[in-house]
Amino acid sequence: MSISGISPVTQFLQAQKDEATSAATYAKTDTLTRREVTSFEQDAASITSADGLMKNYSALQVVLGAYGLGSIGNQTALIKKLLTQDPSSSTSLAKSSGNAQWLAFADAFKTMGENGGTATTTPFTSDVISSVVTKFQETQYEESKANTKSGVGNALYFVRSMTSDTTLSGIMSNSKLLNVVETVEGFDPDTFGALDYDQQVRMLGAKVDLKDFSSPEKIQKYAEKYLLMLQINPQTPDEPASLLDLLGGDDSDDGILALFGDSSDTSTSSLF
């Protein structure tokens, strides 16, 4: 039960009724979120290129957050590749990674990387700006301390992100989807995360039935089961990285890009 006495499942169902409104309300009360949204709305229309977006750190974090990629905020070489490589090419990082979030982000802003990154027309139309702000506010709301602790945030994200087309590899490339599935299938996320990738694939493959995600109704029930499982086996959630955390200098580009055989462009100074 939550501090308020309302069960996480009830909180989840209430939040689902109009998450966009709840998220917008949260954004107005959270000082950092409000500040970042205001700054993004002021700057976005003047940003035309990949370099322009990357040099505007605040705007970049809003865009990344909108696509569920806040955790890669400091991985400049990775971000540049996503923004400048043709996402429709089988050799691009976004396409070859199998990561649906990377591909959606790269596809949404592919015009920034055209003609060597010298685009003069911004992809940030008024409709795109509005959509990015709404998605960013939803992410911030879902990652608020209360929703992270109860699991409601992950459940909300799961329902709006999981589709009948999602594959096992797609689940495994998305930490939030993976956490929900691990929990429902009876795995401890910390213990499971310590296993090597092949072991994880074998164990999840033996337990996960993708038919459980074949309809919105089944996805909804799966999310509710996740919240019930958390009541039986509580977890200590990791605190989401805040924008202030992301302003630190930790650079782990090599570790990620090495998975795809390319770690040559990891210096921040080499990007601009």
N, C-alpha and C positions, 0 to 999 in steps of 0.2 A: 504494500500500500504506500501511497505517496504521503508526504507530510500533511497535505490537505485532506487526507482520508479518502480521496478518489482513486480508484484503481487505475494503473497505467492503461489498461484496455479502454476504460471509460474516457480517460484523458485523450487517448488516441482517436476514438470515435468522435469526440467533441471537436478536436482539432481538425479532423478531416472535413468537417462540414463546410469550412471556408478557411483553408489554410492561408491563402493569399492575404486575406484581411487580418488574420492573427499575426502573420509574419510582418505585415506593414505596420501594425500596431507595436509589435516588438521593436521594429527598426526605429520607431520614433522615440522609444524609451531607452534604447541602448545608444549611448553617446558615440561610441566608435563607429557603429553601423550607420548611424545618421550622418556622421561627418563624411564617411567614405562615399555614401550614396550621393550626397550633395556635391562633393568634389567630382565624382564621376559624371554626373549630369551636366556639370559646367564644362568639363574638358572633352568629353567623348566625341562630340561632333567635329572637333579639330584634329582628331587622330586619324591618320590615313594609312600609315605603314606599320609593319611589324616592329621596326626600331622605335617608331613613335610610341607605340603601346608599351614596349618594354622599358622605355625611358621614363614613362609615367607610372611609377611603381604603384601608386594608390589605385589608379584606374585598372592596372593589370590585375591587382588582387581582387577587385570587384568582378572582373570578367572571369578570372579563374574560379572564383567562388561560385559564380553563377553556374558553372559547368562541373561543379564538384571537384575542382582541381586545386583547391587552396593549399594542399600539402606540397605542391611542386613549385610554390612561389619563389623559392630561391634557386631553383635549378634552371639557370638562364640558358644553358646550351640546349637542354631538352625543350624548353619553351620556344626557343628560336627555330628549332627544327620543325616543331609542330606548326608554327606560323608561316614558315617559308617553303616547306616542301609541299608538293602537290599531293593532297590527301587521297586522290583517286589512283595514284601510282602504287603498284604493288610493292615497290622498293621504298616507299616513304615510311618513316618511323610510325606515323599514325596508323597506316594501313597494316603494316607488317606486325605491329605489336599485338593486334587482336584486342586492344583496349578500346571499348566503345566510347568512353569519356574522352580519351585523346582524339579519337576520330571525329566525334561530334564537334569538339572545340576547333580542331584544324579545319574542318569543313565549313564551319560558320564564319571563319575569318580568313579563308584562303585567298581572298582578293588582296590582302595585305602583303602577301609574299610574291605576287605576280610582278613580272618585269624587274626581277632582282630586288624586290622590296621597295620600289619607287612609286607605289600607288599614290595617286593624287585625290582619289575619291574615297571618302570615308565609308566603311560598312555600317557605321553607327547612325542609321536613320532614326527618326523619332520612335518608330515602332520597335527597332532593335534595342534602343536605349531602355525603353519601357520594359521590354521582355527581360533584358539582362538584370535590371534593377529588381524586378519581381522574383526572378530565380535566385538572385543573391540574397534578398531578404528572406526567402524561404530557407536557404541554406543556413544563414545566420540564426534563424529561429530554431531550426532543427538541431543546430549545434550549440544552442544555449545550454547552460549548466543543468537547468531543470530537465530539459528534454533529453540531454545526453545521459544523465544519471538514471532516469526512468526507462530509457530505451525507446521512448515515444518518437524521438527524432529519427532514429534508424528505421523504425516501423513506417513512419511517414515517407521517408526517402525510398524505402523498399517498394511501397505500393505505387509511387509515381514513377519509379525507374524500371522496375521489373516488367518484362513483357514475355509473351509466349515464344518470342524468337531468341531469348537470352540463352546462351550456351553455358556449359560448365566452365569453360575457360573464361567466358565473359564474367561470370560470377566471381571467379578467382582473381580476376584483374581489378575488381572493385571492392575495396576494403569494407565498405558499409554493407553491400549485398552479401559479402562473404561472412561477415559477423553474424548476420541474421541466419543464414543457412547453417553455419557451424553450430549455432546455439540450438536451433530447432532439431538438427540431426544428432544432438547429444555430444558434441565435441566441445572441449574447453578451448576457447580461442587462443589463450596464451600457450597452452601445451601444443595445440595443433599448429600454431604459427612457428614453433621451433622445429617442426619436421621439414625435410627437404621437399621441394616442389613435387617430385614424382610420387613421393609417399602421400602427399596431400591429394593429388589427383586420384590415386588408387582408392584411398579411403572415402573421399567424397563421391567418387564415381559409383562405389558400391552401395551408397546410402541414398544419394539424391535421386529422386524421380522427377524429371523435368516436366512430367504431366501435372505436377503440383502447381505449375505456373502457366497452365494452358488457358486460363480465363481470369478476368478481373476478380471474380468471386473467389477462386481458389487462391489467388495471390493475397487477397484480403484476409482469408482465413489463416494463411501461412504467417502473415504479419502478426495477427492476433495471437497465434500459437507462440510466436517468438516472445511476446510480452509476458505470456503466461509462464513460459519456461524460465524467464528471468526472475520471476517470483519464486520459483522452486530452487533455482541455482543462480543467485545474484552474482553479478560481475562487477569488477571495479573498472569503470570505463576510462580510457585514455582521454585526457583533456585535449580537445581540438586545438590546433595551433592558432593563436590569435594573430592579428595583423602585427601587433607589437613583437610577438615571437618571431614572425617571419622577417622582421627587419634585421634580425641577427645575421651573422655572416656564415652560417653553416652551409657548406657547399658539398653536395654528394652526387654531383652529376656523373662522375666516373662510374659509380656503382650501378646506376640505372642504365646509362647508355652502353655500358660494357655488355649488358645482356643482349644488345643488338649489334655488337661488334663495332661500335663507334664511340670512342671517348676522346677524340682528338680536339674537340672544341668546347672546353669546359671553363675557360677563363672569362670572367665577366668583362675584363678590359678588351678582350678580343671581339666582343659582340658589337661594340659601338664605334 
